[in-house]
């Protein structure tokens, strides 16, 4: 009976330290990941108030300083942006696309709440996107306000900038807090689109800001002119195929 007793007592002495060591080491080797999810489809009532207040503070007739910037260029896109997620049954090419863009930037006068405003237009051949961003001069709570719209069924940039496309996304970047966003949300495979009728005043207000600054910044004239200077931006003209000669008429 003595060997059996020694065997039973020896098992806990061997296994318990290994289990205790593993339990103490596991938490220290696992990094903590914090993820903030934005409720862009149905923001809360408090978030709606913050969005409305930020849009109301954007000046309708701003006073600009003499400083300004206009630039254009092209950028290679290798990933699909989050706001261009493919719908059901659509196909997305794995090949990188080239987006041609125009940026217009103006500085506000010193007494203004905002320091600068930047308008961006981007066209990758499939989707055209307009973005308006206003940066706060002295950020204490609010850092910047941005609005965005996009369209894929418009024939040319000239038509896009003249169409006053309504805003489809509004975002507030806040100091020391998570961002607040509101976006048009489509239906999914499991259900239809959410009811966003309560947010129509916010979308309408953002669309009015976009339309106003298109005129203030001269977007309708500047964007087509700047895009025309980018190599390869102008569509290639179709060449007429030579007509084949008619066969000679047979003699009767």
C-alpha positions, 0 to 999 in steps of 0.5 A: 500500500505504501507505493500507491500512497506515494504515487497519489501524493506525488501527482499534485506536487508535479501538476499544480505548480505548472497550472498555477504558472500558466494562470499567472502568465496568460493575462500578462501576455494578452494585450487589451484592445479597446474598440469604439463603435460609432452608431452612424445610422441611429445616433442618440438624442444627445448626439443629434443635438451636438451635430445640430449645434455644430452645423449651426455654428458654421458661418453662412457668409464667412470672412476669409483672409488672403491666404488660400490654396488650390491643388490637384493630383492623383492617388492610387487606391488599393483598398475600398473605403468604408463608405463604399462597401459593396452591396449585395450582388456587386463585384469589386475589382482587386486591381488598384484604381487611380483617383484624381482629386482637387483641393481648395483651402481657405483661411478664416479671419482671426475672429472666426470660430473656425480656422480654415475650411477645405473642400475636396473633390475625388473621382476614381472613374466609378465614384465621385466624392465631395468632402467639406472639412472645417477646422476649429481654431481653438479646439476645447471640445470640438476639433473639426466638422466634416460633411460628405456626399458621393455619386456613381451615376453622374456622367461628368465632374462638371455635372456633379459639382453643379448638381448640389448633391445632398450630404450623405454623411456628417462627422464631428471630431471631438477633443478627448472624446469619441467621434459622432457621426451620422450617415445614410444607411442602406438595407442589409441582406437580413433586413431593410434600411433603418428608419432615418426620418428623424434625422432629415433636418440634420441631413438637410442642414448639412446639405445646405452648408455644402451647397453654400460653400460650393458657391463661396469657394467657386467649386463649379469653375475651379474643379473642372479647370483643375481636373483638366490639368491632370494628365489623363484626366480628360476622356479619350475621344472616340475615333471613327472606324474607317468604312470598308469599301462597298463591293462592286455591283454585279453586272446583270 
